[in-house]
Every structure is written in structure tokens, then in C-alpha cells.
């Protein structure tokens, strides 16, 4: 389930080409900035404003005056960047996404219709189509002991070779308020995480994560 095609529908992102030739979603993280610069050159001025050399913003996107946008960045059609949102760069914001009040985005891809509307941190992460993070939910992207991040499944351990890796959320994932997704956390397509949970490792698709050792399949 960790492969790109098992987690993410590439029809729902302007960054589909970024994932081509890759196996795991986190393999794209080092290429986001370069992809944005290449993709941005193809975006017509009739549809996208180009306020700085490394920022493209769809003309029908809504950007609050208090939001801060640092490039490289693409904000796709219909997106809403709300009050005091902080986009730190290397960020692709999909169609009809909401980046909300005091939410920070850094080196991440948000597929279309992702909502991170209140006090979220999303760093070194991929959020699939229609994924949602409740208020205060964050991705933790760096281990306290500075070791490289591994992803552990029931059958194997995958060494990512990365010192920074947040979370990969499959399509339609819903994260409850104030949940913490620890480094290298993978949430399978269609799964839910209860509020206040501290999540590590891999959560299978179409499950409900209620707490450590308490994961049930959706009926």
C-alpha cells in the first residue's frame, strides 16, 4: 500500500509529472522546487499571475492580504489562502485547496481539494486528494535524535535515507483535531485518525485509528 498508485490519484494534482518514474511518494520531496520552476514556465499569464520569479498564483485563487507566500510555489485554480497563512516555499497548492489561519506549508504537495484550515503545520509531506486535517493537527518532520527516518510495516523496514520527512496522507484521509503525525507516518487511502492521537508508522487504508493498538476497519 505504500506505492504511489495505492495512495494517490495523480489525476487530481497539477504535479502529476513530478511523481512519474517514482515508486514511493516521499521520493519526490527533493524535486519539488525544480519541478515548480519548470512547470511554472508553462502556466499562461491569462490564468496565472506571476508576482515574483518563482511564484505562480491562479487568477481565481483567493489570497488574504496578510498571507505570506515564499517561492518556489504554485497555487492552483480556486484555492483559498486565508489570513496569516505562511507558505515557506517548495509548495504546490492544488485546485480548490484551503490553507487556513496560521497554517504553515513547507516543501509539500497538496493535491486538489485538500483542506488544512486552522493552525496546521505541513512540512516535507504529501497530502492526497480531498485529505483534511482538523484544527491544530500537524506533521512532525524531524526526529529528536537526528537519525534518518525509517518506515516500518508489519513485514519490513524501509530506509528512506531522509532526515526530514513528515507524513504521506492518501486520498480522502481525515485527521482529527490536534493529532500529531510523527516523522514518516503513512495514512492509507480513506482512513481516519481520531483527535489528539499521536500516530507512528503505517495506518492501513479504510481504517479508523483510535489510538495505539486500537485500529479498526471501516464497515
C-alpha positions in Angstrom: 0.0 0.0 0.0 3.0 2.3 0.2 3.4 2.7 -3.5 2.2 6.0 -5.1 -0.6 4.4 -7.0 -2.1 2.8 -3.9 -2.2 6.0 -2.0 -2.7 8.9 -4.5 -4.8 9.6 -7.6 -2.5 11.5 -9.9 -5.5 12.8 -11.9 -6.1 15.3 -9.0 -2.9 17.3 -9.0 -1.1 19.8 -11.2 2.1 18.0 -10.2 1.3 14.6 -11.7 4.6 14.6 -13.7 6.6 15.0 -10.5 5.6 11.5 -9.5 6.3 9.8 -12.8 9.1 7.2 -12.5 8.9 7.2 -8.7 7.8 4.3 -6.5 7.2 5.8 -3.1 5.6 9.3 -2.6 8.5 10.7 -0.4 10.9 10.2 -3.3 9.5 13.4 -4.9 10.4 15.7 -2.0 13.8 16.7 -3.2 12.5 17.5 -6.6 9.6 19.8 -5.7 11.4 23.2 -6.1 12.9 22.3 -9.5 9.6 21.0 -10.7 7.8 24.2 -9.7 10.3 26.3 -11.7 9.9 24.1 -14.8 6.1 23.8 -14.5 5.6 27.5 -13.8 7.1 28.4 -17.2 4.2 26.5 -18.8 1.5 28.4 -17.0 -0.1 31.1 -19.1 -0.4 34.6 -17.8 -4.1 34.7 -18.7 -4.7 32.1 -16.0 -1.8 32.6 -13.5 -0.3 35.8 -12.0 3.4 35.7 -11.7 4.3 38.3 -9.0 7.8 37.1 -8.4 10.2 34.9 -10.5 9.3 31.8 -8.5 5.7 32.2 -7.6 2.6 31.4 -9.8 -0.9 32.1 -8.4 -4.1 31.3 -10.3 -6.0 34.4 -11.0 -9.2 33.0 -9.5 -7.4 32.0 -6.3 -8.2 34.0 -3.1 -5.2 35.2 -1.2 -5.6 37.2 2.0 -3.5 40.3 2.3 -2.0 39.0 5.5 -0.8 35.7 3.9 2.9 35.3 3.2 4.0 33.4 0.1 7.6 32.5 -0.4 8.7 30.7 -3.6 9.1 28.4 -5.3 5.3 28.0 -5.2 2.3 27.2 -7.4 -1.2 28.0 -6.2 -3.7 26.4 -8.5 -7.2 27.5 -9.5 -9.8 28.1 -6.9 -7.5 27.8 -3.9 -8.1 29.9 -0.8 -5.1 31.1 1.2 -6.5 32.6 4.3 -5.5 35.1 7.0 -1.9 34.8 8.2 -1.2 31.6 6.2 2.6 31.1 5.8 3.8 29.3 2.7 7.6 28.9 3.2 8.4 27.7 -0.3 8.7 24.5 -2.3 4.9 24.2 -2.1 2.3 23.1 -4.6 -1.2 24.0 -3.6 -3.9 22.2 -5.6 -7.2 23.3 -7.0 -9.8 24.4 -4.5 -7.5 23.8 -1.6 -7.9 25.7 1.7 -4.7 26.9 3.5 -6.1 28.5 6.6 -5.5 30.7 9.5 -1.8 30.5 10.7 -1.2 27.3 8.7 2.4 26.8 7.6 3.3 24.8 4.5 6.9 23.9 3.6 8.3 21.5 0.9 4.9 19.8 0.3 2.4 18.9 -2.3 -1.3 19.4 -1.6 -3.4 17.6 -4.1 -6.7 19.1 -5.2 -9.3 20.0 -2.6 -7.1 19.4 0.4 -8.2 21.4 3.5 -5.7 22.5 6.1 -7.8 25.3 7.5 -6.7 26.1 11.1 -3.3 26.2 12.8 -1.8 23.3 10.9 1.9 22.6 10.1 2.6 20.6 6.9 6.3 20.0 6.2 8.1 17.6 3.9 4.7 15.9 3.2 2.3 14.8 0.5 -1.4 15.2 1.1 -3.7 13.3 -1.3 -7.0 14.3 -2.9 -9.6 15.7 -0.5 -7.4 15.0 2.5 -8.4 17.0 5.5 -6.5 18.0 8.7 -8.5 19.2 11.7 -7.6 22.3 13.7 -4.2 22.0 15.2 -3.2 18.8 13.5 0.4 18.8 12.5 3.1 16.7 10.6 6.2 16.3 12.6 9.1 16.0 10.1 12.3 15.7 12.1 13.4 13.2 14.8 14.7 14.5 18.1 17.8 12.2 17.9 18.6 13.5 14.4 18.6 10.0 13.0 17.4 9.1 9.5 13.7 8.3 9.1 12.6 4.7 8.5 9.1 3.5 7.7 8.2 0.3 9.5 5.5 -2.1 8.3 4.5 -5.5 9.7 6.8 -7.2 7.2 9.7 -4.9 6.6 11.6 -1.7 7.4 12.1 0.8 4.6 15.1 3.1 5.0 14.2 6.5 3.4 17.6 8.0 3.7 16.0 11.2 4.7 16.5 13.2 7.9 13.3 15.2 7.2 10.0 13.5 6.2 6.6 14.4 7.5 3.5 12.5 6.6 2.0 10.9 3.5 -1.8 11.1 3.5 -3.6 9.1 0.9 -6.7 10.4 -0.8 -9.7 11.1 1.4 -7.8 10.8 4.6 -9.3 12.8 7.6 -7.1 13.7 10.5 -8.7 14.8 13.8 -8.0 18.0 15.6 -4.7 18.3 17.4 -3.4 14.9 16.2 0.4 14.6 15.7 1.7 12.6 12.8 5.2 11.6 13.6 8.1 11.5 11.0 7.5 9.1 8.2 3.8 8.5 9.1 1.8 6.9 6.3 -2.0 7.0 6.4 -3.7 4.8 3.8 -6.4 6.0 1.4 -9.8 6.7 3.1 -8.7 6.3 6.7 -9.5 8.5 9.7 -7.5 9.4 12.7 -9.2 10.4 15.9 -8.5 13.8 17.5 -5.5 14.1 19.9 -3.8 10.9 18.6 -0.1 10.5 18.4 0.4 8.4 15.3 3.5 6.5 14.3 4.2 4.2 11.4 1.7 3.0 8.8 -2.1 3.0 9.1 -3.8 0.8 6.5 -6.4 2.0 4.0 -10.1 2.4 5.0 -9.4 2.2 8.8 -10.1 4.2 11.8 -7.1 5.0 14.1 -8.5 5.5 17.6 -5.1 5.2 19.4 -2.1 3.0 19.8 -3.2 -0.6 19.3 -6.7 0.4 18.6 -7.2 0.5 14.8 -10.4 -0.9 13.3 -11.5 -1.4 9.7 -14.3 0.8 8.4 -17.6 -1.1 7.8 
